[in-house]
Amino acid sequence: MGRGDLSDAEWERLRPFLPVSNGRCGRWRDHRQVIDGILHRVRTGVQWRELPERFGPWKTVYERHRLWSADGTWERLLQQVQAAADAAGEIDWDISVDSTVVRAHQHAAGARTDPPPAPGTKGAVEMGTPGRNALAESRRPPGGGGAGGEGLGRSRGGFTSKLHLSADGRCRPLSLVVTPGQRADCTQFKPVLEKIRVPRPSLGRPRKKPDSLAADKAYSNGPIREYLRRRGIRHTIPEKTDTQAARLRKGARGGRPPGFDELRYKKRNTVERAINLLKQSRAVATRYDKRGYVFLGTATAAAVTIWLRT
C-alpha cells in the first residue's frame, strides 16, 4: 500500500458499489489497483503517462476514470458514501453554498468540438451493473462545441473554470457543478441544490432538503429567496448594500428586510474549508482535463476520498 492508496477499510466501503464486467469485453483489471492509480493522479496532478508502473498501464487507468466520469459511477460512489454517513447520523444538514475559481492549465485547451457519443450509439462504451446505479444513471455527458461547452472561460484570473459546491456542516462536499470561470454564482444555485441526493438506507426517496442554508451576498436576490421559501428551507443570506438602499428609499413600500442570523452565518466557513480540502488535490486546484465531465469526475473522486477519510 503506497501513500494515498485506499486502506482495506476504505476499499470495503467502495467495493459493493463498483460496476462489474458485462461479460462481453473480457475481464477488467483489478478495480482497487486502478482506483489507487486514479487517486494518485488526482492527488499529485501528474500526467497520465507518468503514472508509476505499480498502477498498471496508464491508458487503462485513464480510460477507467474517463468512463466512470461519463456514466456517473463517481457520482454514485459519492452518493453511497454519503448514504452510509447519513444512516450513522454523521451528516450535519446545516449546509453552505459557494464557488471557487480553478485556473486551467494550457493543456486543458484543445478538446474536440463534437460532443461525446450518446450511450447506445456507435463509439460509446456502456458500463455499470443493474441494481448498482441507483440515483445517478448513465447519461450523455455534457460538452462539445468549444471551450464554453467544456466549462472553460475567461475571468479575472485568466483561463479558468469555476467549481460550484454545497458542503455539510463538517466541511464535506455534498454536490458539485462545473461551469466556465466567468459564470455568476447565483446562476448555479438551483442546480447545486438539486444535485444533493443522499439515498436512504432502506426504501424511500433520497434526502434532498437541508435543515438550513447559508450563503454570501453573491446569492442575495429575489428568485433565490423565493426558491428557498417555496421549498421551506431556512436560510441566512446577507442583503446587498445597493438592495438595502433601494428598499429604504421606497419607505413602507419597500417591505421588511430579510431575516439574518449572525450566529448561523458564522458557520458558512465550512464551505470555504471544504474548498480548501478539495484543492489539496492538485488535479482539482489546477485543471488539466480537457473535457468538462472528466474534470467533474476528478473533483468528485477527490470528494469521495474526503468523505472516506473524515
QUIVEN-V155605 format. One record per run of one state. SS is the DSSP state (2 for helix, 1 for strand, 0 for the rest). FROM is the first residue (numbers start at 1). TO is the last residue. If there is no record, write none. Layout:
ss->{SS	SS}
from->{FROM	FROM}
to->{TO	TO}
This chain:
ss->{0	2	0	2	0	2	0	2	0	2	0	2	0	1	0	2	0	2	0	1	0	1	0	1	0	2	0	1	0	1	0	1	0	2	0	2	0	1	0	2	0	2	0	2	0	2	1	0	2	0}
from->{1	8	16	31	45	48	51	53	56	58	72	73	88	94	105	106	109	148	151	153	156	158	168	173	181	185	195	198	199	207	208	212	216	217	220	222	232	234	238	241	250	251	255	262	279	282	286	288	292	310}
to->{7	15	30	44	47	50	52	55	57	71	72	87	93	104	105	108	147	150	152	155	157	167	172	180	184	194	197	198	206	207	211	215	216	219	221	231	233	237	240	249	250	254	261	278	281	285	287	291	309	310}
